[in-house]
Amino acid sequence: MAKRASSSARGKSPAKAARIKMGPHTRLVVLHGKEPFLRQAYADELRENLTNLSINFDTIRFDGATATVAEVLDECRSFGLLASHKVVIVDNAEEWVKGDTNRPMVERYAESPADDVALILRAETWRPGKLDKLIDALGEAGGVVKCDAITEAQAVSWARGRVKKRHERDIEPTAATELVARLGPDLGRIDTELAKLATATPEGEPIALQTVRDLVSLSREQEVWGLQSLLLSGRTEDSLAHMHELLTVSRVPSVLMRWAMTDLARKLHAAARGFASGMPAPAIASALKLWGPARDAILDAARRVAPDDASRLLAHAVDADAAGKSGRGDEIRGLELLAIRITSAVA
């Protein structure tokens, strides 16, 4: 069975999976999934371990969308002039192995990979097949690693391990939870903020909850959800005040604000129609991909909105979005009117 994500060099593993250790024994690894930080972290781990072992190496990168299989494999099989080891990285590897000729060539290479060369294939998507089995047959020298997006709970665990390993600091459990709540389970952003928080925290002390609150801004997506949740409450004055704060203080683009309100109107319309047709709430939530606090808030509001009113609200939102994109009318006034219409509909 193909190997999965490990914990070494990345803090605690964000996924419950078998370990794969990157080092001088590594010959062929596929890193695939939607989490770019993890795809990068494995290559960083390999280079770090080679450096720690005083192994001289060259890193050669290819874009799989343009490089040929022959070009990459020739590089793997050729001798380095100075370094004793090579790390060959192919990004967009899903494109690189496409075709009736390319994939068999890579499969033949996997049967007998070059010594002292680590070929790393990185891709967002990956079609499993014979190549995966050949890589798995390499034992510790190979692996097919899923680098998928992770849950918030996994991100909290990862952050606590990462800050200890990279910065020799602890972080209060509540601070780690708050950090992920503000940033979402984005490992790259979490890693960047951990470095900043570690620098700002006195030596010997854990990173505190208040430090996170003082130094880490809410992501724009969460700021937008803060506006949507206020709109759903029906509190017009509070919604308008928060909207102006986002525009003037947080500098959230007006196009994102229009998207947030149009998205909310669309979901309210679909949910109201769903309830009117007898669909159960779980089915509506699944169809609209609602989860977390948004799920109950949107469904509760949709129960209070008649389908025809929801339809008119969506039409107003689409018109306001079109006006903003074309420069028709006062953009801020258009946002204010749309916010008033939404709060009035759900009140």
C-alpha positions in Angstrom: 0.0 0.0 0.0 1.3 3.5 -0.8 2.9 5.4 2.0 1.3 8.5 3.4 2.3 11.7 5.1 4.8 11.7 7.9 5.6 13.9 10.8 9.3 14.5 10.5 10.4 18.0 9.7 6.8 19.3 9.7 5.9 19.2 13.3 3.2 16.7 14.3 1.7 15.0 11.3 -1.7 16.5 10.2 -2.9 13.1 9.0 -3.0 9.7 10.7 -0.8 7.9 8.3 2.4 5.8 8.0 5.7 7.6 8.1 7.9 8.3 5.1 11.3 9.6 5.9 13.1 11.7 3.3 16.9 11.2 3.2 19.9 9.9 1.1 18.0 6.6 0.5 15.1 8.4 -1.2 14.9 7.6 -4.9 11.3 8.3 -6.2 8.5 10.1 -4.4 5.1 11.4 -5.6 3.6 14.3 -3.5 0.1 15.0 -4.6 -2.8 17.0 -3.1 -4.2 20.4 -2.6 -1.9 21.5 0.3 1.1 23.2 -1.3 2.9 23.7 2.0 3.1 20.0 2.6 4.3 19.3 -1.0 7.1 21.8 -0.4 7.8 20.6 3.2 8.8 17.1 2.0 11.4 18.5 -0.4 12.7 20.8 2.3 13.0 17.9 4.7 15.1 16.0 2.1 17.4 18.9 1.6 17.7 19.5 5.3 18.6 15.9 6.0 21.2 15.7 3.3 22.7 18.9 4.6 22.8 17.6 8.2 24.7 14.5 6.8 27.2 16.7 5.0 26.2 15.3 1.6 26.8 17.7 -1.2 23.8 17.9 -3.6 22.4 19.8 -6.5 18.7 20.7 -6.8 17.3 20.7 -10.3 13.7 21.8 -10.9 11.5 21.2 -13.9 8.0 22.3 -14.8 6.1 19.2 -15.8 3.9 21.2 -18.1 6.8 22.0 -20.4 9.6 19.5 -19.6 9.8 16.2 -21.5 10.1 12.9 -19.7 13.4 12.2 -21.6 14.8 15.5 -20.5 14.1 14.8 -16.8 15.2 11.2 -16.8 18.4 12.1 -18.7 19.2 14.5 -15.9 18.5 11.8 -13.3 20.9 9.4 -15.1 23.7 11.8 -15.7 26.6 12.3 -13.3 26.9 15.6 -11.4 30.1 17.6 -11.9 30.7 18.6 -8.3 27.9 17.3 -6.0 27.6 13.6 -5.1 23.8 13.7 -4.9 20.9 15.2 -6.9 17.5 16.3 -5.9 15.4 16.5 -9.1 11.9 18.1 -8.6 9.1 18.0 -11.2 6.2 20.3 -10.5 2.9 19.8 -12.4 3.8 16.2 -12.5 0.3 15.1 -13.5 1.0 16.8 -16.9 4.5 15.3 -17.1 3.3 11.7 -17.0 0.4 12.1 -19.3 0.2 10.1 -22.5 0.7 6.6 -23.7 4.5 7.1 -24.1 5.4 9.2 -21.1 4.0 7.1 -18.3 5.6 3.8 -19.5 8.9 5.6 -19.6 8.5 6.8 -16.0 7.4 3.3 -15.0 10.6 1.8 -16.5 12.7 4.3 -14.6 10.8 3.4 -11.4 11.8 -0.3 -11.8 15.5 0.8 -11.5 15.9 4.4 -10.4 19.4 6.0 -10.5 21.6 5.8 -7.4 22.3 9.0 -5.4 19.3 10.8 -7.1 16.0 11.7 -5.5 13.3 12.3 -8.1 10.3 14.1 -6.5 7.1 14.5 -8.5 4.7 17.1 -7.2 1.1 17.5 -8.4 -2.3 18.8 -7.2 -4.0 15.8 -8.8 -2.7 12.3 -9.4 -4.1 9.3 -11.3 -3.0 6.1 -9.4 -1.9 3.1 -11.4 1.0 0.8 -12.1 3.5 3.5 -11.4 2.3 3.8 -7.8 2.8 0.0 -7.3 6.4 0.2 -8.7 7.2 3.2 -6.4 5.8 1.3 -3.4 8.0 -1.7 -4.3 11.0 0.5 -3.7 10.3 0.3 0.1 11.8 3.1 2.1 13.3 4.5 -1.1 9.9 5.5 -2.5 6.5 6.7 -1.5 3.2 8.1 -2.8 2.2 10.8 -0.4 -1.2 12.5 -0.1 -0.8 16.2 0.8 -4.5 17.0 1.2 -6.0 19.9 3.0 -6.5 19.2 6.7 -9.1 19.9 9.3 -8.9 22.7 11.9 -8.2 20.2 14.7 -5.3 18.7 12.8 -4.0 22.2 12.0 -4.0 23.0 15.8 -2.1 19.8 16.6 0.4 20.6 13.7 0.9 24.2 14.9 1.8 23.0 18.4 4.4 20.5 17.1 5.7 22.9 14.5 6.5 25.8 16.9 8.3 23.5 19.3 10.4 21.9 16.5 11.2 25.0 14.5 11.3 27.7 17.2 11.8 25.7 20.4 8.8 27.4 21.9 5.5 26.2 23.3 2.2 27.7 22.5 -0.8 27.7 24.8 -3.5 25.3 23.6 -6.1 28.2 23.5 -3.6 30.3 21.5 -3.1 27.5 19.0 -6.8 27.1 18.6 -7.3 30.9 18.2 -4.5 31.0 15.6 -6.2 28.4 13.4 -9.6 30.0 14.0 -8.2 33.3 12.6 -6.3 31.8 9.7 -8.1 28.6 8.8 -6.2 25.3 8.3 -3.7 27.0 5.9 -0.3 25.5 7.0 1.7 28.1 5.0 0.1 31.0 6.7 0.2 29.3 10.1 3.9 28.7 9.7 4.6 32.3 8.8 2.6 33.6 11.8 4.2 31.2 14.2 7.6 32.6 13.3 6.3 36.1 14.0 4.7 35.1 17.3 7.8 33.2 18.5 9.9 36.4 17.9 7.4 38.5 19.8 7.2 36.2 22.8 9.8 36.6 25.6 12.3 33.7 25.8 11.2 30.8 28.0 7.5 31.8 27.8 4.8 30.1 25.7 3.0 32.0 23.0 0.0 33.4 24.7 -3.6 33.7 23.6 -3.5 37.5 23.9 -0.3 37.7 21.7 -2.2 35.8 18.9 -5.1 38.2 19.3 -2.8 41.2 19.1 -0.6 40.2 16.2 -2.7 37.9 13.9 -5.4 39.5 11.8 -8.5 37.7 10.8 -8.4 36.3 7.3 -10.6 38.2 4.8 -12.8 35.1 4.4 -13.5 35.2 8.1 -14.1 38.9 8.1 -16.6 38.4 5.3 -18.3 35.6 7.2 -18.5 38.1 10.2 -20.5 40.4 7.9 -22.7 37.6 6.6 -23.5 36.5 10.1 -24.5 40.0 11.1 -26.7 40.3 8.0 -28.4 37.1 9.0 -29.1 38.4 12.4 -31.3 41.1 10.8 -29.5 43.9 12.7 -29.3 46.6 10.0 -27.3 49.3 11.9 -24.7 46.8 13.2 -24.3 45.3 9.7 -23.8 48.7 8.0 -21.3 49.7 10.7 -19.3 46.5 10.3 -19.4 46.8 6.5 -17.9 50.3 6.6 -15.2 49.1 9.1 -14.3 46.3 6.7 -14.1 48.8 3.8 -12.2 51.6 5.5 -10.1 49.9 8.3 -9.5 46.3 7.1 -9.3 47.5 3.4 -11.5 44.5 2.2 -12.1 45.1 -1.5 -15.6 46.2 -2.4 -15.7 43.4 -5.0 -15.3 40.9 -2.2 -18.0 42.5 -0.2 -20.4 42.3 -3.2 -19.5 38.7 -3.6 -20.2 38.0 0.1 -23.7 39.5 -0.1 -24.5 37.9 -3.4 -23.3 34.6 -2.2 -25.5 34.9 0.9 -28.5 35.9 -1.2 -27.9 32.9 -3.5 -27.8 30.5 -0.5 -30.8 32.0 1.1 -32.8 31.7 -2.2 -31.7 28.1 -2.7 -32.4 27.1 0.9 -35.8 28.8 0.9 -36.8 27.0 -2.3 -35.6 23.8 -0.8 -37.7 24.1 2.3 -40.7 25.1 0.2 -40.4 21.9 -1.8 -40.1 19.7 1.3 -36.4 19.0 1.3 -34.9 18.2 4.7 -32.4 20.5 6.2 -29.4 18.1 6.0 -30.0 17.6 2.2 -30.1 21.4 1.7 -27.0 21.9 3.7 -25.2 19.2 1.7 -26.3 20.6 -1.6 -25.1 24.1 -0.7 -22.0 22.8 1.0 -22.9 24.5 4.3 -20.9 23.6 7.4 -19.9 25.0 10.8 -21.7 28.1 12.1 -22.9 29.1 8.7 -25.0 26.0 8.3 -27.5 26.6 11.0 -27.5 30.4 10.6 -28.3 30.3 6.9 -30.9 27.5 7.3 -32.6 29.3 10.2 -32.8 32.5 8.2 -34.0 30.7 5.1 -37.0 29.3 7.0 -38.1 32.9 7.7 -37.9 34.0 4.1 -40.6 33.3 1.6 -39.3 31.8 -1.7 -40.6 34.7 -3.8 -39.0 37.3 -1.4 -35.7 35.3 -1.6 -35.9 35.4 -5.4 -36.3 39.1 -5.4 -33.4 39.5 -3.0 -31.2 37.4 -5.2 -32.2 39.6 -8.2 -31.3 42.7 -6.3 -27.9 41.2 -5.4 -27.1 40.2 -8.9 -28.1 43.7 -10.2 -25.9 45.4 -7.5 -23.0 43.2 -8.4 -23.4 44.0 -12.1 -23.7 47.7 -11.3 -20.5 47.6 -9.2 -18.6 45.8 -12.0 -19.8 48.3 -14.7 -19.3 51.4 -12.6 -23.1 52.3 -12.6 -24.1 54.4 -9.7 -22.5 54.9 -6.3 -20.8 51.6 -5.3 -20.9 52.2 -1.6 -24.5 53.2 -1.7 -25.3 50.1 -3.6 -23.6 47.9 -0.9 -25.6 49.8 1.8 -28.9 49.2 0.0 -28.2 45.6 -0.5 -27.3 45.1 3.2 -30.6 46.8 4.2 -32.6 44.5 1.8 -30.9 41.4 3.3 -31.4 42.4 6.9 -35.0 43.4 6.2 -35.7 40.0 4.5 -34.4 37.9 7.3 -35.6 40.0 10.3 
